[in-house]
Amino acid sequence: MSLEPHPARPSVLISAAMSVDGHIDDAAPERLLLSSPEDFDRVDALRAAYDAILVGAGTLRADDPRLEVRDEARRAARVARGLPEHPLKVALVGHGGLAADLRLWQSGGAKLVLAPDAAVAGLRAELGERAEVVGTGAGLDPARVLDALAARGVRRLMVEGGGAIQSLFLTAGLVDEIQLALAPFFVGDAAAPRFAPPVAGAVFPQDAAHRMTLLGAQSLGDLVVLRYAARRADASRVTTADVDRMRLAIELSRECPASETAYSVGAVIVAADGTEIACGFSREGGDDKVHAEESALGKIDLTDPRLRTATIYSTLEPCSVRASRPHPCAELIRAAGIGRVVLAWREPALFVADCQGVELLEQAGATVVEIPALAEEARAVNAHLVSRS
Ligand SMILES: Nc1nc(O)c(N)c(N[C@@H]2O[C@H](COP(=O)(O)O)[C@@H](O)[C@H]2O)n1
C-alpha cells in the first residue's frame, strides 16, 4: 500500500468559438465556420503551446478534425524544444463506431482514445494501430481522464469540444481557463448545438454568485476573444452539504457499541453527485476493532470510478497508526483513491500521543477540511473518554 501522491493533473483550457446567440455549430451536417482566418491562427498558436488536445466523439464525427498544429514554424519550434510536432490527440468516446476514414487517423502525431472500460476491447479491435485505447473506468469521469493524461506526462490540456465535453469538465470544476471567440452572427436554430449545455443533476461552479475573472478581451477583425479564469470547484471550502453529511456521520457515531478503550466514530463516503456510497461506525457488525472509516471502506467496490472525486466524512481525524490492524485509516482512504476528507474533531492525545492522520493525508495529496463548528458534537459522543484526557 502506498501513500505516494498522484501525479499532478494537467491544467485545462477550454477553447471554443460561438455565435452571439450561444451556438458552437448549426444543425446542418457541414461544419459551420465561426472563426475568421486570424482567429484560426490564434487557435493554432494555442495548440502549439499545449501537450494534448481533446475532443469528444460528437466533434470527431461532425467536424472530422485533424487536431494538428498547421503552421510549419510552430511545429519546428516544438521539435526544437524536444516536443513532438503535434500535441497528443485525444478523443473521449462512449463507445465504438468511429469511422476508419476519419482525418484524425490519417493525420500525424500520437492519438489516444479514452473510453469506458466496457468499450475498450471493441475499440482496440476496431482501431488497431490507429490509436492507443485506454479505459476510464465504468464511465467517462473527467477526473480519471485527467489522471490518465497526467500519467502520460500531459501537463497542459486544451479541450476543443463539443458542448457536452465542455459541460463535463466545467461542472466537475476541472477547468482553469476558457478562451471564447464570439462570432458576429446569429445561428437562430434551437436544434443547433450550444456552448456548455446544461447537464441534468450537475451544477456549474461558475454561477452568478461565483463569477469568473476576466483575463482579457482581444479584438480580432470582427470577432472578440474573451479569456476567463474559470472557477475550479474549491475543495477546501466547507459547504452546507458538508455540514449535513457530517451531522449524519455524528448520528452514526451514536450507534457504536460502548467502549472504554476506543472512540465512537461515524463515517460516510459520498460521491461528487451527492450519492451516498457507503457508511460505517466504530465496532460495527460485532468487530470490536473495526474503525468507522475502515468499516465504510470495507463495503465499497475499490474499482468504483466515483471514488476519485468522492469525499469521506469522519467525525474523528482518521488514525495514522494502529496496533490492531496493519493499515491505519489515513492509508486506507488514500489507497481507495478518495481525495477529499472532511472531519469534525482532531484526535486528542489519549490513546496515541500525536495522531498524524491529517498530515499523512495531506502529504499523500488529499484535501483535508475541518468543520470546527461540529467538533463539540462529535466529541460529546465520546464524553466518557475525553474527560480522562
Ligand atoms: N478514526 C478512528 N476511528 C475509530 O473508530 C477509532 N477507534 C479510532 N481510534 C484511534 O485509532 C488508533 C489506534 O487504533 P487501534 O486501536 O490500534 O486499532 C489510535 O489513534 C486511536 O485513538 N480512530
The ligand as a Tripos MOL2 file, in Angstrom:
@<TRIPOS>MOLECULE
LIG
   23    24     1     0     0
SMALL
NO_CHARGES

@<TRIPOS>ATOM
      1 N1        -10.5510    7.3110   13.3400 N.pl3     1 LIG1
      2 C1        -10.7680    6.4150   14.3330 C.ar      1 LIG1
      3 N2        -11.8940    5.6890   14.3300 N.ar      1 LIG1
      4 C2        -12.1450    4.8310   15.3400 C.ar      1 LIG1
      5 O1        -13.2630    4.1010   15.3090 O.3       1 LIG1
      6 C3        -11.2220    4.6750   16.3930 C.ar      1 LIG1
      7 N3        -11.4710    3.8020   17.3970 N.pl3     1 LIG1
      8 C4        -10.0240    5.4290   16.3350 C.ar      1 LIG1
      9 N4         -9.0880    5.2660   17.2930 N.pl3     1 LIG1
     10 C5         -7.7140    5.6350   17.0660 C.3       1 LIG1
     11 O2         -7.0790    4.6780   16.1880 O.3       1 LIG1
     12 C6         -5.7320    4.4590   16.5890 C.3       1 LIG1
     13 C7         -5.4940    3.0800   17.1880 C.3       1 LIG1
     14 O3         -6.1820    2.0670   16.5540 O.3       1 LIG1
     15 P1         -6.0820    0.5890   17.1770 P.3       1 LIG1
     16 O4         -6.8910    0.6050   18.4430 O.co2     1 LIG1
     17 O5         -4.6400    0.3340   17.3910 O.co2     1 LIG1
     18 O6         -6.6800   -0.3170   16.1510 O.co2     1 LIG1
     19 C8         -5.4890    5.4690   17.6670 C.3       1 LIG1
     20 O7         -5.0730    6.6660   17.0450 O.3       1 LIG1
     21 C9         -6.8630    5.5570   18.2990 C.3       1 LIG1
     22 O8         -7.0130    6.6460   19.1440 O.3       1 LIG1
     23 N5         -9.8370    6.2950   15.2930 N.ar      1 LIG1
@<TRIPOS>BOND
     1     1     2 1
     2     2     3 ar
     3     2    23 ar
     4     3     4 ar
     5     4     5 1
     6     4     6 ar
     7     6     7 1
     8     6     8 ar
     9     8     9 1
    10     8    23 ar
    11     9    10 1
    12    10    11 1
    13    10    21 1
    14    11    12 1
    15    12    13 1
    16    12    19 1
    17    13    14 1
    18    14    15 1
    19    15    16 2
    20    15    17 1
    21    15    18 1
    22    19    20 1
    23    19    21 1
    24    21    22 1
@<TRIPOS>SUBSTRUCTURE
     1 LIG1         1 GROUP 0 **** ****
